[in-house]
Amino acid sequence: MGTNQPFVIYPARRVITINPAYPFGEAVAVAGDRILGVGSTDELASWGEHRIDDCFAEHVIMPGFVEAHCHVMSGGLWNSTYVGYFDRRDPQGLLWPGCTSIDDVLERLAKAAADMSDDSQTLLAWGLDPIYFPGERLVASHLDTVTGDRPTLVLHASGHLATINSALMDRCGIDETATSPGVARGGDGLPNGELHEPAGMMLAGDAFVDMMKANRTEQARWRYANEARNAGHTLLTDLGTTQLWDPDQLNNWKKVTGDPAYPARVMVAMSNLFGAVADPAELAELCVQLKSEQSDKLRFGIVKLILDGSIQGFTARISWPHYYKPPPGHIGNGLWLTAPDQMADLVEPYHRAGLTVHCHCNGDEASEAFIDAVEEVLQRYPRWDHRHTVQHCQLTTPAQYRRMAALGMSANIFSNHIYYWGDQHRDVTVGPERAARMDACRTALDSGVSFSIHSDSPITPLGHLQTAWCAVNRVTASGQVLGPDERIGVPDALRAITIDAARQLKLDGEIGSIEAGKLADFAVLEDDPLSVDPMALRDIGVWGTVLGGELQPAQIGES
Amino acid sequence: MTSDQRIPITVIGGYLGAGKTTLVNHVLRSTDERIAVIVNDFGEISIDEDLIVAADSDKLTLANGCICCSLAEGFSAALDTVRSAGVLPTRLLIEASGVADPNQIAAYGHTPGLALDAVVVLADAEQVRRQANHRWVADTVRIQLAAADLVVVNKIDLLAAPEDADALCDWLTGVANGATLVRASRAAVPMDVIFGPELREHAAGRSPSTVASSARAAHDTAEDVFESQTVVLDAPVPLPVIEALVANLPNGVARLKGLVQAAPPASADDANAAETAYLVEAIGKRTSMTPHATDPTQPPPRWAISLISHKGSLAPDWLESRLHERN
């Protein structure tokens, strides 16, 4: 037969298909929103009436990158000023250099304050990571020197702390009479502007609430997808940030993804994280219902659960000998956010409804609890091809990987941690031996567990070339290799950010590789990831993406 | 600080299945006070249907006119929802999740306009020792118990023998260091133990102990084992006497609450020295003396101290004698 519709042939420097049966091509042909084929230009031309577009002749075309774990607040936070330690590009493509000292942070805030026209408007900032300023502490008196009377709130990278200035303390009535343990005090016994945990941060009133509300806007959803496009991603997974039972949030997603210009596909997970109105059985039913309402760009069918906290926050559940050098007064182990013996009952309704459960497990006790729960549920209700996934999977042990393989589970490994916090994990949180086996892609591969790797953006920057670079090189921010035996090859990493991420989301029949009949979703790169020095993987430029056949050039701003 | 205008908060904690929701229902059923309820996880809440007059997607309107909502959108949003009801609550219950550290929730009691009254932690009499030694949740369960001002040893009727209950309570006394222990079945604890003795002349709103006993005869339960004593104070009491009373409460005292006028120290010859009013409270290891502002346009309050104690643990005139010690 052939195609009746005219199609476009894009010759490229190379097409990397991630299809083992046809790994490379000279060109790709696109008919409408689908891939007509891969091959030589002549082979593709033989399909019929076509047009040749040479715009990618110097580029390398890969399947669009698939991010299976990030959050829509990645777009919303850019309403606030970025003061993180590492360089970061915003969704407009502007480079925000990292603030590598407290003085840098203050300089950034001073500029942001100067750029604001309304004197009463609160200055909001995000991304402060005090772990990089040991021995120093950003407090209200620092902020006061650059913000004056303008109320100011700086959210820390962990999301568990905020630092506010004196003007905001005054407005919120936080003074020496404060009794909340969430109000930190300086050496003089007076509140120093640091607010701990929700009970402390809520004392900042509207400033904190406004920051969270910014994540619900259409603008946040657009920025989320723009940032993805700039990094070569064509599918994002909002893993547990949206309350899908709230019609406003659901319709907001339907509206933005319904716009033909919206530059990404989004998988939105069902979540009970923030207190659901219904029991799991009702949520499962709703999720099944939503699957029937999905579109090419808006997908449903996965569920996010959460078991423990974070390793760098000393709240992940880690088995004995627990933490290496926890802060004074630490209780010894992390926190359960869901009771482990409740997990099987929580997983069961989703499992029975044919959905895939993705569970946040940073520590190995959490992984074990989730694997136990899946095993239990499988005994109650045997089911093929569930693809239940351990998310983060940071300290999952070889024995646990073997169980996961036997049970048909997937892993989504938080490889970016190696670079962003690897030094701290080796020196402080878990110690050298266990840090060397964190985020164990090689063990997953050798155990036969299908895995992806992720950014958890906004926790670390979205960008699969960077994430693949972490999994391949395991180099920390200080330049040391952490656990060389857990490194994987570039081809392994490229599968993890494309077909295997799609597989985890049960989308591998439609996306994740460049093959005839699949959706025409491409990452268009300036260089060849299989040819460059693996240490240069993250430096490869991204032209943009092709999404359903539409060209989506990246926006690269001035720094 | 005007303590009387702040809404008292009771945190209800305890591991999965210990009976937290049962206790919430019991409280709502046992009093006409306007009690609002905030739950950690709305998905788990099951307020009895007859206590609900309206159900919304994000909140329940209770028969007492108050709201039950979740922490889904954060505590300030939950408070806004609670305040959106036609009536302001006189008390706030916060039901923690089964794995939460109640101290973390208790931190919300420092929000302006609120005052932490007590952390009540339920323990499942049959399960708690196993849970406290479980490979994964032992620390969680022990942290919860250690945070308690009042431990409700629930489902006591499920234990095979009274000696088992005694042994359990001995063990719990060690784990929940300093907390008051109350044995109960179906979380049926007298309101005076949960909220402290009623101080008002007419205990408006709070029903007397109408709790039906559901325990087997072999077991003492809460309503059988507590008694109260009240001393009405006709004259100011020296401050050191009040301080000494609060600081040295014997173990048998479950709760103490008083509204007192403290006399200035005898040495004070300052003409301006006047009596200061205090709200005095004690539960478990938590004691407080909060300056109490009196409204001159209102009739003076009834100055009195009440306490609830385990039956037989104190002489009937114990409180009276303490208050009349003059050194």
Interface residues (C-beta under 8 A of the other chain):
Chain A: G173 A178 T179 S180 P181 G182 V183 E197 P198 A199 G200 M202 L203 G205 F208 V209 M212 Q243 W245 D246 N272 F274 G275 A276 V277 A278 D279 P280 L283 R317 I331 G332 N333 L335 W336 L337 T338 A339 P340 D341 Q342 E365 A369
Chain B: Y15 L16 V39 N40 D41 F42 G43 S57 D58 S70 L71 A72 E73 G74 F75 S76 A77 G98 V99 D101 N103 Q104 I105 A107 Y108 H110 T111 P112 H134 W136 V137 D139 T140 I143
